[in-house]
Amino acid sequence: MRVVSAADIDRVLTFPVLIDALADAFAGGIVAPVRHHHAIERDGAHGTLLLMPAWTGAASTRPFMGVKVVSVFPGNAARALPSVMGTYLLMDGDTGEPEAAFDGTRLTLWRTAAASALAARYLARPDATRMVMVGAGSLAPFLIRAHLSQRPLSQVVLWNHRPEKAEALAASLRQEGLPVTASVDLEAAVREADLVSCATLSQQALVKGEWLKPGTHLDLVGAFNLAMREVDDVALQRAWIYIDTEAAQSEGGDVALALQSGAIAEEDVRGDLFGLCAQPPFRDPDAITLFKSVGASLEDLAAAMLVWRKLGDFA
């Protein structure tokens, strides 16, 4: 069994190819049961354990199955550790024989950002040029690169509750040639944005619906439990709402919380990534759109299969 490192994953993946692979996966052929979700009681910041299985369908010419084991410990930031860590096990779909163990943390960063960019492919304005990235954690650079691969973004403004972290990440991304600057004025940045991506652990809404101009696309990636929130009810009420999978209606903040409180109704959720990939909707240029993701095991399997094939090409 091969161990696939973060460096291996970075070496073979590009966002355009990965986004296409996810589009194919959501179009059908992968079985993805409901993930196991367990709360881990600890003194101080509690943790979460996720088990996420998936396998290719019977019609697959090269069947695979896999499972991701993920731990989420928000308090890790104080220990200089990632809040989310994981391992992905890829197996032969006919025999169950283990093929590879992947750096699940890295695989998750790639596939999460790719899923957001896939949704933006259908929901963000084709002429979107200004992006705001809310949060400067490990997902932020991946989300920026993923969205840059799908829209002609010429300006990316980065905001973080700790301004020095936003400045440091923006400087690092500029060294890659990316058009990223930091700002301490979130409201002003959002008011000018065509695309707003949020990846935070905030427990209070950061982005207000009243700030959004017509045609803005909201990409909500953080707020992974019901104690967290990235946008307010007004943002949800103004938006055409889409989710990655049905789980987003009961897990994570924002959409699930607004449904619970009655701020929005189930019929306000217009669709998910399965529907977006099968039949892209008409997009009103002035419509505010919103995509909320909580993660899906089929994304992990599709990404792992792509990496495995690419590694074979490089062998």
Stockholm file with secondary structure:
# STOCKHOLM 1.0

chainA/1-315         MRVVSAADIDRVLTFPVLIDALADAFAGGIVAPVRHHHAIERDGAHGTLLLMPAWTGAASTRPFMGVKVVSVFPGNAARALPSVMGTYLLMDGDTGEPEAAFDGTRLTLWRTAAASALAARYLARPDATRMVMVGAGSLAPFLIRAHLSQRPLSQVVLWNHRPEKAEALAASLRQEGLPVTASVDLEAAVREADLVSCATLSQQALVKGEWLKPGTHLDLVGAFNLAMREVDDVALQRAWIYIDTEAAQSEGGDVALALQSGAIAEEDVRGDLFGLCAQPPFRDPDAITLFKSVGASLEDLAAAMLVWRKLGDFA
#=GR chainA/1-315 SS CEEECHHHHHHHCCHHHHHHHHHHHHTSCEECCCCEEEEECCSSSCEEEEEEEEEECTTCSSCEEEEEEEEECGGGGGGTSCSEEEEEEEEETTTCCEEEEEEHHHHHHHHHHHHHHHHHHHHSCTTCCEEEEECCSTHHHHHHHHHHTTSCCCEEEEECSSHHHHHHHHHHHHHTTCCEEECSCHHHHHHHCSEEEECCCCSSCCBCGGGCCTTCEEEECCCCSTTCCSBCHHHHHHEEEEESSGGGGTSSSTHHHHHHHTSSCGGGEEEEHHHHHHSCCCCCTTCEEEEECCCCHHHHHHHHHHHHHHHHHHC
#=GC SS_cons         CEEECHHHHHHHCCHHHHHHHHHHHHTSCEECCCCEEEEECCSSSCEEEEEEEEEECTTCSSCEEEEEEEEECGGGGGGTSCSEEEEEEEEETTTCCEEEEEEHHHHHHHHHHHHHHHHHHHHSCTTCCEEEEECCSTHHHHHHHHHHTTSCCCEEEEECSSHHHHHHHHHHHHHTTCCEEECSCHHHHHHHCSEEEECCCCSSCCBCGGGCCTTCEEEECCCCSTTCCSBCHHHHHHEEEEESSGGGGTSSSTHHHHHHHTSSCGGGEEEEHHHHHHSCCCCCTTCEEEEECCCCHHHHHHHHHHHHHHHHHHC
//
